[in-house]
């Protein structure tokens, strides 16, 4: 398909959605006598039991479906973590990106369920006019509750209640064990790195669930975070002199740098005298968190969260030796 044809097709589908006349799978769905009410971030949606043509625009939901052994038809074009690399296989239809659906692909799939969440949540209303759509966004302020909701709802939809309960129990146990250890560790500084640009995160911030949910202690509060657009420097880190430094490498997570420039790994960026002279640097307590598990997945997929918890438990155990 040429670029002009693709643009024309996209305009067609957008107009179709605006008119509410694009419900590809609605006839099959409406005729199905077995439907389940799925609770999600936007309310509840009636979904056909065990839907067979599922399109997912949320990586955490793909993580959940993989953990529960549930099939999916359409996936976004994305940088998947290694354990989810199989979703890049040609057997899965690429149905757009995490930000923009491919309406032509959706028209071919004729989905009976679409899942959005996080980055794709803004498309909920438009996609709801195409097929039953649920929003499995996870909010940091009630992260575990939202994750439990999403896992439970998906498990119920496919009659996998026992597996869902076991997965939820495993998450609560792992987080509880981590909190017992992390709450005893000295306060630390959480930084998101975009090459050499660093941004601190306090409790209540985007990645503040390190403190709010996982129990680590923060060396700063929200009032210590500089205003948006104000630089935070390694000199600032040196003055704070934290006992722990936690780093999320944004560019390594996404596989791209702003403007298409070079990706500078955080291990190289933080290999400087100011970091080495902090208490964290001297004690070997600069922790490079799993980039994809934290930035890309937001720790809201069950496998991602359990992996991130395991990494933190390991570094805290090493510090106690």
C-alpha positions as CSV (number, residue, x, y, z in Angstrom):
1,X,0.0,0.0,0.0
2,X,1.4,3.4,-0.9
3,X,1.8,6.2,1.6
4,X,-1.1,8.2,0.0
5,X,-3.4,5.1,0.2
6,X,-2.4,4.5,3.8
7,X,-3.3,8.1,4.6
8,X,-6.6,7.8,2.8
9,X,-7.4,4.6,4.6
10,X,-6.5,6.1,8.0
11,X,-8.8,9.0,7.3
12,X,-11.6,6.6,6.3
13,X,-11.3,4.6,9.5
14,X,-11.1,7.8,11.7
15,X,-14.3,9.1,10.0
16,X,-15.9,5.7,10.5
17,X,-15.1,5.7,14.2
18,X,-16.4,9.2,14.6
19,X,-19.7,8.0,13.1
20,X,-19.7,5.0,15.3
21,X,-20.0,2.7,12.3
22,X,-16.9,0.6,12.6
23,X,-17.9,-2.2,15.0
24,X,-16.1,-4.9,13.1
25,X,-16.8,-7.6,15.7
26,X,-20.0,-6.3,17.1
27,X,-22.4,-8.6,15.2
28,X,-20.6,-11.7,16.5
29,X,-20.3,-10.2,20.0
30,X,-24.0,-9.1,20.2
31,X,-25.2,-12.5,19.1
32,X,-23.1,-14.4,21.7
33,X,-25.3,-15.6,24.6
34,X,-22.4,-16.0,26.9
35,X,-20.9,-12.6,27.9
36,X,-18.9,-11.6,31.0
37,X,-18.7,-8.2,32.6
38,X,-15.1,-7.1,32.8
39,X,-14.2,-4.5,35.4
40,X,-11.4,-2.1,34.4
41,X,-10.1,1.4,34.9
42,X,-12.9,3.0,32.9
43,X,-15.8,1.1,34.5
44,X,-17.0,-2.3,33.2
45,X,-17.5,-3.7,29.7
46,X,-19.5,-6.7,28.5
47,X,-17.1,-9.1,26.7
48,X,-17.9,-12.4,25.0
49,X,-16.7,-15.4,27.2
50,X,-13.2,-16.6,26.2
51,X,-12.8,-14.2,23.2
52,X,-10.7,-15.6,20.4
53,X,-9.5,-12.6,18.5
54,X,-7.9,-10.4,21.1
55,X,-5.8,-7.3,20.2
56,X,-3.6,-5.9,23.0
57,X,-2.1,-2.4,23.1
58,X,-0.7,-2.8,26.7
59,X,2.6,-4.6,27.4
60,X,1.6,-5.4,31.0
61,X,-1.5,-7.2,29.8
62,X,0.6,-9.2,27.3
63,X,2.8,-10.2,30.3
64,X,-0.4,-11.3,32.2
65,X,-1.7,-13.2,29.2
66,X,1.6,-15.0,28.7
67,X,1.8,-15.9,32.4
68,X,-1.8,-17.3,32.3
69,X,-1.3,-19.1,29.0
70,X,-3.9,-17.0,27.1
71,X,-3.6,-16.6,23.3
72,X,-3.6,-13.2,21.6
73,X,-4.0,-12.2,17.9
74,X,-2.8,-8.7,17.5
75,X,0.0,-6.9,19.3
76,X,1.7,-3.5,19.1
77,X,5.0,-2.8,17.5
78,X,7.3,-2.5,20.5
79,X,10.6,-3.2,22.2
80,X,9.6,-6.4,24.1
81,X,11.6,-7.6,27.1
82,X,13.5,-10.8,26.4
83,X,11.0,-13.1,28.1
84,X,8.3,-11.6,25.8
85,X,10.3,-11.7,22.6
86,X,8.0,-14.3,21.1
87,X,5.4,-11.6,20.6
88,X,7.6,-10.3,17.8
89,X,7.0,-13.5,15.8
90,X,5.3,-13.2,12.4
91,X,2.3,-15.3,13.6
92,X,1.1,-12.2,15.6
93,X,-0.5,-9.4,13.6
94,X,1.1,-6.0,14.3
95,X,-2.0,-3.8,15.0
96,X,-0.2,-0.5,15.4
97,X,2.0,0.9,18.2
98,X,1.5,1.6,21.9
99,X,0.2,5.1,20.9
100,X,-1.6,4.6,17.6
101,X,-3.8,1.7,16.4
102,X,-3.5,0.4,12.9
103,X,-7.2,0.6,11.8
104,X,-6.6,-1.4,8.6
105,X,-5.1,-4.2,10.7
106,X,-8.1,-4.1,13.1
107,X,-10.5,-4.3,10.2
108,X,-8.8,-7.5,9.1
109,X,-8.6,-9.1,12.5
110,X,-12.2,-8.2,13.5
111,X,-11.4,-8.4,17.2
112,X,-13.9,-9.5,19.8
113,X,-11.8,-7.9,22.5
114,X,-9.3,-4.9,22.5
115,X,-7.2,-4.1,25.6
116,X,-5.6,-0.8,26.2
117,X,-3.6,0.5,29.2
118,X,-1.0,3.1,30.1
119,X,0.4,4.6,26.9
120,X,-2.6,3.4,24.8
121,X,-5.3,4.4,27.3
122,X,-6.0,7.6,25.3
123,X,-7.4,5.5,22.5
124,X,-10.1,3.8,24.7
125,X,-13.1,5.8,23.4
126,X,-12.2,5.4,19.7
127,X,-11.5,1.7,20.0
128,X,-14.6,1.1,22.0
129,X,-16.6,1.9,18.9
130,X,-14.8,-0.9,17.1
131,X,-15.2,-3.8,19.5
132,X,-15.5,-4.4,23.3
133,X,-12.6,-2.6,24.8
134,X,-11.2,-2.6,28.4
135,X,-8.6,-0.3,29.9
136,X,-6.2,-2.2,32.2
137,X,-4.2,0.9,33.2
138,X,-2.4,0.5,36.5
139,X,-2.1,3.6,38.8
140,X,0.9,3.9,41.0
141,X,-1.1,4.9,44.1
142,X,-2.9,1.6,44.1
143,X,-0.6,-0.5,42.0
144,X,-1.0,-3.9,43.5
145,X,-4.8,-3.5,43.7
146,X,-5.0,-2.6,40.0
147,X,-2.7,-5.5,39.0
148,X,-4.8,-7.9,41.0
149,X,-7.9,-6.5,39.3
150,X,-6.4,-7.0,35.9
151,X,-5.1,-10.5,36.5
152,X,-8.3,-11.6,38.1
153,X,-10.5,-10.2,35.4
154,X,-8.5,-11.8,32.6
155,X,-8.3,-15.1,34.5
156,X,-12.1,-15.1,35.0
157,X,-12.7,-14.4,31.3
158,X,-10.9,-17.6,30.4
159,X,-11.9,-19.8,33.3
160,X,-8.4,-19.7,34.7
161,X,-9.4,-18.6,38.2
162,X,-7.0,-21.0,40.0
163,X,-4.0,-19.8,38.0
164,X,-5.0,-16.2,38.5
165,X,-5.3,-16.6,42.3
166,X,-1.9,-18.3,42.4
167,X,-0.3,-15.6,40.4
168,X,-1.8,-12.8,42.6
169,X,-0.7,-14.7,45.8
170,X,2.9,-15.0,44.4
171,X,3.1,-11.3,43.7
172,X,1.8,-10.4,47.2
173,X,4.2,-12.8,48.9
174,X,7.2,-11.5,46.9
175,X,6.4,-7.9,47.5
176,X,5.8,-8.5,51.2
177,X,9.2,-10.2,51.5
178,X,10.9,-7.4,49.7
179,X,9.3,-4.7,51.9
180,X,10.6,-6.4,55.0
181,X,14.2,-6.0,53.6
182,X,13.9,-2.7,51.7
183,X,12.3,-0.8,54.6
184,X,15.5,-1.6,56.6
185,X,17.9,-0.3,54.0
186,X,19.2,3.3,54.1
187,X,17.4,6.0,52.1
188,X,18.2,6.2,48.4
189,X,17.8,8.3,45.3
190,X,15.8,7.1,42.3
191,X,17.0,8.6,39.0
192,X,15.6,8.2,35.5
193,X,18.5,8.7,33.0
194,X,18.0,9.9,29.4
195,X,21.7,9.6,28.3
196,X,23.4,12.2,30.5
197,X,20.2,13.9,31.6
198,X,19.0,12.7,35.0
199,X,15.7,13.2,36.6
200,X,14.9,12.4,40.3
201,X,11.8,10.5,41.3
202,X,10.3,10.9,44.8
203,X,7.4,9.0,46.5
204,X,4.2,9.6,44.6
205,X,6.0,10.3,41.3
206,X,5.8,8.2,38.1
207,X,8.3,5.6,39.3
208,X,7.7,6.3,43.0
209,X,6.3,2.9,43.5
210,X,9.8,1.9,44.4
211,X,9.0,3.6,47.7
212,X,5.2,3.6,47.8
213,X,4.7,-0.1,47.0
214,X,8.1,-1.8,47.2
215,X,9.0,-0.3,50.5
216,X,12.3,1.4,49.8
217,X,13.1,4.6,51.7
218,X,13.6,7.8,49.7
219,X,16.4,10.3,50.3
220,X,14.1,13.1,48.9
221,X,10.5,14.1,49.0
222,X,8.3,15.6,46.3
223,X,9.2,19.2,47.3
224,X,12.9,18.3,46.6
225,X,12.2,17.5,42.9
226,X,13.1,20.4,40.7
227,X,10.4,22.0,38.6
228,X,9.8,20.5,35.2
229,X,12.5,21.8,32.7
230,X,15.0,22.5,35.5
231,X,18.2,20.4,35.2
232,X,19.2,18.0,38.0
233,X,23.0,17.4,37.9
234,X,25.5,15.0,39.2
235,X,26.6,17.8,41.5
236,X,23.2,17.8,43.1
237,X,23.6,14.0,43.6
238,X,27.0,14.5,45.2
239,X,25.6,17.1,47.6
240,X,22.8,14.8,48.6
241,X,25.3,12.0,49.1
242,X,22.7,9.2,49.1
243,X,23.4,5.7,50.6
244,X,21.7,4.1,47.6
245,X,21.3,5.2,44.0
246,X,18.7,3.5,41.8
247,X,18.9,4.2,38.0
248,X,16.3,3.6,35.3
249,X,17.9,3.9,31.8
250,X,15.2,5.2,29.5
251,X,17.1,5.0,26.2
252,X,18.3,1.5,26.7
253,X,14.7,0.5,27.5
254,X,13.2,1.9,24.3
255,X,16.2,1.2,22.1
256,X,16.3,4.8,20.8
257,X,17.6,8.2,21.8
258,X,15.8,11.5,21.3
259,X,16.4,12.8,17.8
260,X,17.9,9.5,16.7
261,X,21.3,10.1,18.4
262,X,23.6,7.7,20.2
263,X,22.4,5.7,23.2
264,X,24.8,6.1,26.1
265,X,24.3,3.3,28.6
266,X,23.7,4.5,32.1
267,X,26.6,2.4,33.4
268,X,28.9,4.6,31.3
269,X,27.1,7.9,32.3
270,X,27.4,7.1,36.0
271,X,31.0,6.1,35.8
272,X,32.2,9.5,37.1
273,X,34.0,10.9,40.1
274,X,31.0,12.6,41.6
275,X,29.0,9.3,41.7
276,X,32.0,7.3,42.9
277,X,32.6,9.6,45.8
278,X,29.0,9.3,47.1
279,X,28.2,6.9,49.9
280,X,26.4,4.8,47.4
281,X,29.4,4.8,45.0
282,X,31.9,3.9,47.7
283,X,29.7,1.0,49.0
284,X,28.9,-0.4,45.6
285,X,25.2,0.5,46.0
286,X,24.5,2.1,42.6
287,X,21.8,-0.1,41.3
288,X,21.0,-0.2,37.6
289,X,17.4,-1.4,37.5
290,X,16.2,-3.5,34.6
291,X,15.5,-0.9,31.9
292,X,12.6,-2.7,30.2
293,X,11.1,-4.0,33.4
294,X,11.0,-0.5,34.9
295,X,10.6,2.0,32.1
296,X,8.9,0.0,29.3
297,X,6.8,-2.3,31.5
298,X,6.4,0.1,34.4
299,X,6.7,-3.0,36.6
300,X,3.0,-3.6,36.1
301,X,3.2,-6.9,34.3
302,X,3.4,-9.8,36.8
303,X,6.6,-11.3,35.3
304,X,8.2,-7.8,35.1
305,X,7.3,-7.0,38.7
306,X,8.5,-10.4,40.1
307,X,11.8,-9.9,38.2
308,X,12.3,-6.4,39.5
309,X,11.5,-7.6,43.1
310,X,14.0,-10.4,42.7
311,X,16.7,-8.0,41.6
312,X,16.2,-5.7,44.5
313,X,16.1,-8.6,47.0
314,X,19.4,-9.7,45.6
315,X,21.2,-6.3,45.9
316,X,19.9,-5.8,49.4
317,X,21.1,-9.3,50.4
318,X,24.5,-8.6,48.9
319,X,24.8,-5.4,50.9
320,X,24.2,-7.3,54.1
321,X,27.1,-9.7,53.6
